Every structure is written in structure tokens, then in C-alpha cells.
Amino acid sequence: MSLGFILGKASADHQKALAAQLVSLKKKDPQGKFYFLVPNHIKFASEVKVLHQLKALTKSEQTLFAENSVQIFSFSRLAWYFLSDTAFYQTPRISEAGRNMIIQDILQKHQDELTVFKSEQEQLGFVSQIRKQLDEFEKGCITSEDLVQFASKTPDQMDLRAKLHDLSLVYADYTQQTAGKYLDNNVLLEELANVLNEKDMEHSYFFIYGFTQFTASEFRLVTTLFKKSKLTLVSLVLDRAYTEQVPETHELFYRAGLLYFKLYQAAKKEKVPLLVDSYVKDKRVENPTLITLEDYWIASTRMSPLKEKHAAVKSGLQFFSADNRYHEVAEVATRLRQQVALHNYHYHDFAVLTRHLDLYRNIIGPVFKQFGIPYFIDLQKQMSDHPLVEFINALFAVHKRYYRYDDMMRLLKTELLLPQENGKDMPVSSFRDYLDVTENLVLRFGYEGKRWLQEDDWDYYRFSDADTGVHTEFEKEQTRKVNCIRHFVKKVLPPFFKKMEKAKTGREGAFTLCNFLVENGVVKRLYEWRDQELAAGHLTEATRPEETWDTFCQLLDEYVITLGETKFDNERFIELLQSGFEGAEYRQVPSTLDQVIISETGMVQMNDRKATFLIGATDTAMPDRVSLNDILSDEDRQFLEPVLSEDQFLNEESAKQLAAEPFLSYLAFMSSSTALFVSYPLSNDGEGMLHPSPYTERIRRYFELPLEHFGHEPLLEDKDTDILLHYTGTKRTTLSHLLSISRQARARYSELPSLWAKLYFELKNNPQSAFLTKKLFASLDYQNTPEKLRSETVELLYGDTINTSISKLEEFYTNEYAYFLKYGLKLQERDVFELSAANTGEFFHLALDSLVKVINQKGLDFAALSEESLDAQLKIITVQMLKLPQFQILNSSQRMNYLSRQLTKTVRQISWALRQQSVRSKMRPKHTEVLFGHVGAKTGLRPLQFELSGKRKVNVRGKIDRIDQIKTENEIYLGIVDYKSSAHNFDFRDAFYGVSLQMLTYLDALVKNLDLLSEDKMNISKPAGALYMHLYNPKLKMKSIVKQSKEDAWLKANKYDGLLVAEPQLLGQLDQELEQESSGHSKIFPFKKNKSGIFGSSSLQRHQLVTMNELLLLLQHNEELIRKAAEKIFAGELALNPVQWPDKRTALQYSPFKSIFQFDAMLPENNYRVLPQATPQDILATLKEKKGGSKDGKD
């Protein structure tokens, strides 16, 4: 038995020294068994490296080299080697996920006994924190009984005592539940130490490498090794021995020195012979610059006098910054490719290290793939975000929250549960289509809860102005898809939930869940995913589905062993599973290919790479901002330190961890043999500026090296070849930079620099990049202007006849390109379950339509209706309406019930206004919701049809809200009333420029159909005009009631606005009250009468009265606008020309297509269509001049 140390700086070749010792010892002891003991993280790589070194040292010429007397193990693998045939080793292992699950159960069971943990256990990650704390106790040889003793020795620390109380409670129960049932690594090493202590190891040699710390159980095992083996050699990164004194915490080699001291003292205590320390002579690091860096770093941390540096010794050490993390990684990728292409490197010669890989994990993958660089991320990934975990969580959430939208979509979108189609799983592409349609319907109508389980099928339907009551083939097909998903859910989920509810024991619950997953093809889907990834060559991704399933099965096994016979609790069960998956991680597949290794500086590295890129070297990462997030705080650990026995310990507090930062950085500096590249980002992705690490800045200044910085784009003035090299990587990435420099050259009317021009020529003529080069460079001439549609495309989109509503043509005049997107490509926003302005408008329209029809059918008169009869009729109508599918939202919640009552009150107010208006006017509602031009409609008026060039035509359809009739002595007039949810007036300018066509179009349809609408075919009715009615429940101000009666105030609030024909016989009958007065303003209609008895507009600015000829001019111009729009649509014109009104409102303000338009008024090609200021008189004058008539209207 003996113990020896091999010491050396990080630049020394420790493995080679150990291999040399092995070769020497093997010659002396041919029967010897040699064991390398290394951290598990580098076990595989160490095995490969040791065999290569042994082959070189023995000068073997064999192509395949093996050595049966040499084994490379981690601690756990060493236990397997010596204990695998024992009964003890056959005890089941418990995973971290399983430990989480047991701890979660313990916390729930002892809820009432806990103190500080009572309110914490619901916090995300808390169970994992407890697990790590118990693991720390186990590794430090601290029992639950010890915790009770510690609490009694710290009487003044109430918070610490409370923590120790809860921890001891959980720890004791945990030990009781796992003892004898499960085997963990700490217990395994204790047993190994016991077995080896009784074993003859006279010819056994142990070489320990890569450690700076041991757990208590590991330390005890190492002590057993050097007591029982022939020789145990421990290699440490340490420049001197610490035999009698513990190193100071601030010393660079503190951890390694402390380990040396503990092992040395243990050997002395056990009277084990100690060999003379051996110092490694051979250097692993070949570059003199890096050796100088090492000497400087050691001296500077010790505040020792610095050796004089040599200015010439700077090769292989570079510093650079980048604008952000993305461009930092892109610069690394560029340099990597260049090193491989120009300097005979392989990708496996490089390591990319950083303090916190999480900051770069989502950047490195995409960038390296873009640059075509193979890589291996040496960091374990959490399993908790796998689709199977999400599926199980969502499955139980659906049951708990009863088919909520979010939970249902979470469940179905995992694509682990597929319906059957013709006896086979539905193709995923079809399932996605079916589910998309279903989700849209669910969102639109708010289907949740019992709606998923109802007997009646869901019906896919749409409500729009174009609806004619026909259930189209498209809607029937969508209905089939929706109900395919719904029936599948109804068939699969409720029976499973019932079985889970009936489960009496944990074993039954676990069996039911597992059986459900198997029977419904979930497991089969997981294996299909595995096979798909294997076929695609994604080896790491291929292991994930099977690993997750294995972990799930292990969790169920551990659950059944510990809680299988207890009473089953559904909610507790899923909480335990969630806690289990919270601690689960995917296994890492060792890198064996030609790949760049990507890892963290805090992890043990093999140090067999030629060059290291140390990225993210900021002042917040080097040194790291250490903060403990453990159950026991720094202060707690300081109080406990004195009460620990000699063989017990806790993890270091944050101060000691921070003191180790220079050492971790030192190992990173020395991790490669020939080159070190250090970089940092200048900004944190918009979250603020970053600063370089003080460590790397000290080194850079010592070596007087520049801090290189290359912007994310090349500059035209950069002509240096070395600079340009930083922007050449793959063909694709180089093209990106080439495009940027070309854009700069064009902007400055300059020629492309010769080197870039040569690159362009090469890429343009290379078969692999020619197409992409041509496509990308076409963007230099790109303008944000839509191209005119080809005639074939127009034919496909519109045919030879446009059947349109006038609102669509208004959209065309508002923005031609918006019309194309909305009605050509038929893009639309997803419907959601909400009460929109369109919903309330439809409610009002249908209520008023029903009311007028009932009154007319019964031969009643609005003016003669009593308030009671009106209310009674409205109640019948609204009750029937609320049963209709389109208004089911109003029955969906208490809030919606309230809104329903408010809508009903508004309908009542509007109806009351109609009654009061009828009392004062002879105008009566004659027809409501009058269709014109609707194909397939059984009733309605003729369309507005216009012949166009090329044998094309346009048919305009619509729905007139209300047609009123008034009879005078000699004439019958028909007028239009259009319901609006906001105050409207007729805008002559908007009508003239086509952005407000609706009112005139409806009036034109009325005029064209007067023969159909007139009661007396011998006396055709005349148009009275077109009016807007604001549908709302007005709030009256006190001052308006004081000045007039409440009734008059209500009438004025509900006053019509719009256009009326200026004929005295009509106007006189419209407001009988005004007719009887000498002068005044109508309370109902937009006109007044002066003292001379002449009628005029209420507002001179609005010009609400027009002559019949002026009206006909407006209608004629409106028809011209319809023809013009249709001609342009057929011509394929779709300019991006949003309207801008004089008050600076634009058509883009509420457009859902802004992201498609990419409209930018700063671009020369993007311009608003600005509408000029114009009065009604200006518009009428223009129309008359165009017609050739007189400007005073007296023609």
C-alpha cells in the first residue's frame, strides 16, 4: 500500500505522465491490474486518449491497439466492475426523477408538520432544490439524526433551526422509504469501499486524474484504495505540495491544494507510505505564448513580481469583440472554417467554451448549421419539455379543468394521439388540417367543457353579408373534419377518465395510465419519431423519444414500489409525475465524430484540443456572479461549519466558490495546446451594454494585444484582405455580406471593390451558388411595389364576372392591394370567441328586422303602438334570437348575460325612437333587410349590373337595412335607412373619390328597382333620399333636458343624418310638427325651415338636401366609379396606395395586413393617396361641370 502524487501546472501533460508510470510499473509487475479513475464526464474520451498514449509509449505498430490489464473507470463504473456479480448490486437504482417524486409525496404527506417549507412546495423547482440538498447531505455523510443534533447546537438561529426541522423530517422519511429498496451512488461507493477493504489488491494500481474535490463517500473510497492497493497515484493541477498547512482560500490552486492536504493527512493517519512527489516535465501546451500566459496568470494572482514579457511572443492569442452574441458566434464560426480550410485543422481540434452555455445554446446551433460546422454540445438537456411530458400534463389538465380550450389544444397538438382512418392512424398532415379547422371553430364559438361531449354534432358555418342560407359543400366538409376530431376525443378520453376515477390503489392508477398510452398508439408514435430521426441521420434526437418513455416507465415502477398499495389520488399522482420529470435529463452521447466540442468552463475538460474559443468573456461571467440558490444559505453554512465532524462536510459557500473563479478561468486558458481566442459581445440583445472581463483585460494589456472588432457587416471603405477574410465563410454566409457591400456601393454610386467583385464572379458562376446569387442580387433592384397581375391569374381569381358587394369596392378605392389580399387571395383573420361590433350590429339588425316585419304583417302602425305592446313584442323577438347559433356567445357567461341585457335595452330604446318618430312623421318602414343581386336568393331586387370591356361584367349585390315609404298628395316616395353603430353623415368628398360608395349604391339599387317596389305600377315611386340611423342608447345631459322636454331630447339624440331630396311636398310630410310651425329645425330629419317657409339643410357644411338632378349626378358618378374599379381589377392592377384623409387618418390605421404591405412612407415608391379638402358645393360643381350642365342646379 502506498500513495503518490503527480503534480504540475495545467499546461503539463498529466495523462502522459500517468501513462508513462503505468508502462514502467507494468514492466516491474507483469501481473499488475491498472485502473484509471476519472470524472464520469470525460470517461469515454479518457479511455481513447490513454490507449493512444500507451500505444505511443510502447511503440506498438498494431493498427488496432488494446490492453486488457488497463481499465478506465468513473467511480460508478468502478463499482460496477467489482460489485456487478453481488446481490447488493442488483438492488434497483433510483433516478433523480424518482427521487423528486418521492420527495414530492413526502412534502404532501407532512404538510401539516412542516414550517418554512409549507408554503414553498408549490414553487416551481422547489422539489429539485430539496433533492439536491438531501444529495448534498448524503455526499457529506450527514444523516437526518445529525440535522436534529445541529439544530440543538444552534439555538439562536431560529430560521436555520426551522429549516433543519423540516429537512430532518423529509430526510428521515426519505431514508425510510428508500433504504433497502433503492440504491444510489453514495451508498454504492460505501459498499464498494467495504468490499475492497476485504479484497486482496496486492497487484492493483490506481491512477486518479481530473479531480479537485471529492464527496465524503468518494474520499473514503480513495482512502481504501491507497490502503489496499499496491500503489495509488493522484494527479493534481498544482504547482507545489501542501503537506502541513491548508492553502489560503484566495490562492489560485486552493481546491487542488486542499485535496492534496486532506489525502496526505489521511495517508499519514493510516500510516500509508507516501512516495516522493513527482512533477510533470512534459508540456501538453506547445505554444510559448500560452506558457507565458500561464506564468503571468499564476504570478498575478499571487501578487508576485512579473517576469519581463517578450513582445514577439504573441502568436496564438487573440482578443475580439462583436456587436452582440449572435455576431460573436458568427465570427467564431467564420474563424473556425478558415482555420480548417487554410491551416490543416480538423473540427475536432477546436473547443468552444463559455461560463454559461444557456446564453448561447439557441444561437450556436443555427449559426453553426448555417456555416456547415459539425458540433457537439457537451451539456445535458432537461426532459421536461418533451412532447410526451406535455401530453401527460395536458391529459390530466383536461380532466381537472374539464375540457378547457388551452388544455385540449396542448393535448392534441403533441400529435401523440391520432384518430384512426380506414383502420390506420390518420396521416399527420391530415390530422393537422383537421385540428386547425377544429381550433378555429372552438375559438370562434368558445366551445369548452361539455360541448366536447355533447350528442349533437358541431356545425361549421359562417355568417356574412353574402350568406343566403345555403350550407355549402365546403362547410359540410369542414363540419366533417371538426366532428372527426370531436368524436375521437369523446370516444377516447371519457372512458380513460372514468377508469382513473375508479382506481383504488396507486398500482391501479399507474396501470390504467400506462395501458391507455399503449392502447391508443402513443408509444408506437414515439418509436415512429425515433425511426424518422434515425433515417434523417439525427442520432442525438433519435434517442430522445425512447429515453423519455423509459424514464416514464421507471417513474411508474418507482411510484408503484413506494406508493403502489396506498389509496390512489389523481391530483397527487400527476404532481408526483411532474416532479419526477422535473429532475430528468437526457443522456449524453459521447462525441466521436469530427465535431467542434461546445462546453462550459465550469466542467472538466479533456484538454486534448488544439485551439479554444473562449466566448462570452464579460465582467459578469469571468468572474461569475456566484449566488447560492440552495435551501441552506451562506450564513447557514457558516453556522453549521463548526459543528461538523471531521468526516462530514457541506458544499462551499458562495465566497469560496467565487474564490475558485480565477482557477476555472486558468483551466479554460490552458485547455488547448496551440491557440486561444477570447471574445465577448458588446451588447446583451438590447438589454444594455456589456463590458469585457477584468481577467482577460489584464492579460490583453500585459501582452499589449489589440482588441479586434468587426462589425456585423463589412464596410465599403475596408480594403484590407485580412479584414475581408472575416466576412467570408460558407457560400451562403459570404453572399449575405457580399449583398450588403453591394448595397453600400450602389447607394454611394461607387464600384464594387475588386476583391468583392471577384467573389461575386466566383459565386455567380459556381453551379452550387449561381441560382441563390442571382435571386439575392435581384433584391438590389427590389421596390416595395406590387406587380401587376397576369391575365391568367386574373382569370383564375375573378373569372369574367365580378359578383361583389359595394364594401369590397370601397376597399379597392381605399387601398387596391388590400382588396387583392382580402378578396382575391381571400386572406382573413382568425375568428375568435368575442362580442365584436359586427356581432352587436347583427343583433340590432335582426331585432329591428323582426320587429318591422311583425308590425307590417299584423297591419299595425308604429305610431299607434302602446309602450306595453311594443315591449311585449320585443321580448318575444329577443328571446327567440338568443337561441340562434350566431348569438350563443350571449349565453356563455354571466358577463355575456349582462351584455345581452344591455343590447336588449338598446333595441328597446331604438324601437321607442321609431315609434316616436312615426308619431311626428308620415314616413313608415315598408321593407327591411332587402337583398339585391344575391345569386340563389328566392326574394330580393335585381342587381346593379354593368357591362365592361372584353365581354366582362360586374354585378353589385347588397342588403338594404330598411326602405321607408311616405305618401304625399301627388307622389309616393321611397327612402333608404342604413343602420350604423356609430354616428355617420354623408361625405361628398369620400363619395366622389370612391371610399364611401355604400349609400349611393343602395340608393341606385332602389332607383333601378322602383318598378318592383312601387305599390301603384301606374304611379312609380320616387326616391326620397338615404339616411343613417345611429343604433345606440344615448345618455342625455342634464342641460339638454332642462332646455326641452325629455322626449324631445331623446328624439334629437336619435336624429337621422344623410341625404334628402329637396322637394317641399316631401319635406313637409316628413316632419308634420315642423310643417305646422313657421320655422325651426326638424327633431327627426336633417333639415330646417326658415321664416319664409323654405326648407334647407340643417348644416350648410354637410349639404343634406340635394335636388333630384344633383342626386342623379351623384348616382351616375357612383356607377362610373364601380365600372372603373372593376376595369382596374380585371386589368390586374393592385397598387399599394392607401388613402390618407386631410385629418391624417390613413387606411393603414386598422388594417390587419400591415405586416404584408411593409408600407413605408419614407420609401420613394410608397405614397399615400391623399384626399384633398373639398366641400359638398365643390363636389357638386365638379360633377355638373363634367356633365356640362349649369352650376346652379336650375336645369
Buried (B, 14 or more C-beta within 10 A) or exposed (E): BBBBBBBBBBBBBBBBBBBBBBBEBBEEBEEBBBBBBBBBBBBBBBBBBBBBBBBEBBEEEEEEEEBEBBBBBBBBBBBEEBBEEEEBBEBEBBBBBBBBBBBBBBBBBBEEEBEBBBEBBEEEEBBBBBBBBBBBBBBBBBBBEBBBEBBEEBEEBEEBBBBBBBBBBBBBBBBEBBEEBBBBBBBBBBBBBBBBBEEEBEBBBBBBBBBBBBBBBBBBBBBBBBBBBBBBBBBBBBBEBBEEEBBEBEBBBBBBBBBBBBBBBBBEEEEBEBBEBBBBEEBBBBBBBBBBBBBBBBBBBEEEEEEEBEEEBBEBBBBBBBBBBBBBBBBBBBBBBBBBEEEEBEBBBBBBBBBBBEBBBEBBBEBBEBBEBEBBBBBEBEBBEBBBBBBBBBBBBBBEBBBBBEBBBBBBBBBBBBBEEEEEBBEEEBBBEBBEBBBBBBBBBBBBEEBBEEEEEBBBBEEEEBEEEEEEEEBEEBBEBBBBBBEBBBEBBBEBBEBBEEBEBBBBBBBBBBEBBEEBBBBBBBEBBBEEBEEEEEEBBBBBBBBBBEBBBBBBBBBBBBBBEBEBBBEBBBBBBBBBBBBBBBEBEEBEEEBBBBBBBBBBBBBBBBBBBBBBBBBBBBBBEBEBEBBBBBEBBEBBEEBBEEEBBBBBBBEBBBBBBBBBBBBBBBBBBBBBBBBBBBBBEEEEEBEBBEBBBEBBEBBEBEBBEBEBBBEBEBEEEEEBBBBBBBBBBBBBBBBBBBBBBEEEEEEBBEBBBEBBEEBBEEEEBEEBBEEBBEEEEEEEBBEEBEEEEBEEBBEEBBBBBBEBBBBBBBBBBBBBBBBBEEEEEEBEBEBEEEBBBBBBBBBBBBBBBBBBEEEBEBBEBEEEEBEEBBEEBBEEBBEEEBBBBBEBEEEBEEBBEEBBEBBBBBBBBBBBBBBBBBBBBBBBBBBBBBEEBEEBBEBBEBEBEEEBBBBBBBBBBBBBBBBBEEBBBBBBBBBBEEEBEBBBBBBBBBBBBBBBBBBBBBBBBBEEBBEEEEEEBBBBBBBBBBBBBBEEEEEBEEEEEEEBBBBBBBBBBBBBBBBEEBBBBBBEBBBEEEEEBBBBBBBBBEEEEEBBBBBEEBBBBBBEBBBBBBBBBBBEBBBBBBBBBBBBBBBBBBBBBEEEEBBBEEBEBEEBBEBEEEEEEBBBBEBEEBBBEBBBBBBBEEBEBEEEBEE
